[in-house]
Amino acid sequence: MDHDLLVRAARMESEALTYALGSGESDVPVPTCEGWTVHDLAVHVGEFCGFWGHVLCEATGRPKPPLPDPPTGDAVAPWVTDAAGML
């Protein structure tokens, strides 16, 4: 796969997740992740994006903006959007 295709795929997936976060309850269980809620999954994805965003910034010599701690409730969707934007 080429780089641009991978970037578009990551952007589409993060947009789909944030849309889903804004469309329902964040305390709903995730059937494929036993013991996790939608909020838990969103925090996991946001932290993943924040970590790899940091790695990429460090590798290119660009300063990485700080990723704040994950919020609770409905505020998690924009937080995930910001974290995914770092990638």
C-alpha positions as CSV (number, residue, x, y, z in Angstrom):
1,M,0.0,0.0,0.0
2,D,1.2,3.5,-0.7
3,H,1.6,6.1,2.0
4,D,-1.3,8.4,0.9
5,L,-3.7,5.4,0.9
6,L,-2.7,4.5,4.5
7,V,-3.1,8.1,5.6
8,R,-6.6,8.3,4.1
9,A,-7.6,5.0,5.6
10,A,-6.5,6.1,9.1
11,R,-8.4,9.4,8.7
12,M,-11.5,7.6,7.6
13,E,-11.4,5.2,10.5
14,S,-10.8,7.9,13.1
15,E,-13.7,9.9,11.6
16,A,-16.0,6.8,11.7
17,L,-15.0,6.3,15.4
18,T,-15.7,9.9,16.4
19,Y,-19.0,9.8,14.5
20,A,-20.0,6.7,16.4
21,L,-19.0,8.3,19.7
22,G,-21.2,11.3,19.0
23,S,-24.1,9.0,18.0
24,G,-24.7,7.0,21.2
25,E,-24.0,6.2,24.8
26,S,-20.3,5.9,25.7
27,D,-21.0,3.4,28.5
28,V,-22.3,0.7,26.2
29,P,-20.3,-2.6,26.1
30,V,-18.1,-3.3,23.1
31,P,-19.1,-6.9,22.0
32,T,-15.7,-7.7,20.5
33,C,-13.7,-6.3,23.5
34,E,-14.9,-8.2,26.6
35,G,-15.1,-5.9,29.6
36,W,-14.7,-2.7,27.7
37,T,-17.2,0.1,27.1
38,V,-17.2,2.4,24.0
39,H,-15.5,5.0,26.2
40,D,-12.7,2.5,27.1
41,L,-12.2,1.8,23.4
42,A,-12.1,5.5,22.6
43,V,-9.5,6.2,25.2
44,H,-7.4,3.3,24.0
45,V,-7.5,4.6,20.4
46,G,-6.9,8.2,21.5
47,E,-3.8,7.1,23.6
48,F,-2.6,5.0,20.7
49,C,-2.8,7.9,18.3
50,G,-1.2,10.3,20.8
51,F,1.7,7.9,21.4
52,W,2.4,7.3,17.7
53,G,1.9,11.0,17.0
54,H,4.6,11.7,19.5
55,V,6.9,9.1,17.9
56,L,6.4,10.6,14.4
57,C,7.0,14.1,15.6
58,E,10.2,13.1,17.4
59,A,11.4,11.3,14.3
60,T,10.9,14.4,12.1
61,G,12.1,16.9,14.7
62,R,8.8,18.7,15.0
63,P,7.5,19.7,18.4
64,K,4.6,17.5,19.7
65,P,1.7,19.3,21.2
66,P,0.7,17.8,24.6
67,L,-2.2,15.4,24.6
68,P,-4.3,16.1,27.7
69,D,-5.6,13.3,29.8
70,P,-8.7,11.6,28.4
71,P,-12.0,13.2,29.4
72,T,-15.1,11.5,30.6
73,G,-18.5,11.2,28.9
74,D,-19.3,13.0,25.6
75,A,-16.1,15.1,25.7
76,V,-14.1,12.0,24.6
77,A,-15.1,12.3,20.9
78,P,-13.3,15.7,20.3
79,W,-10.4,14.4,22.4
80,V,-10.1,11.4,20.0
81,T,-10.4,13.7,17.0
82,D,-7.5,15.8,18.3
83,A,-5.4,12.8,19.1
84,A,-6.0,11.2,15.7
85,G,-5.1,14.5,14.1
86,M,-1.6,14.2,15.5
87,L,-1.0,11.3,13.2
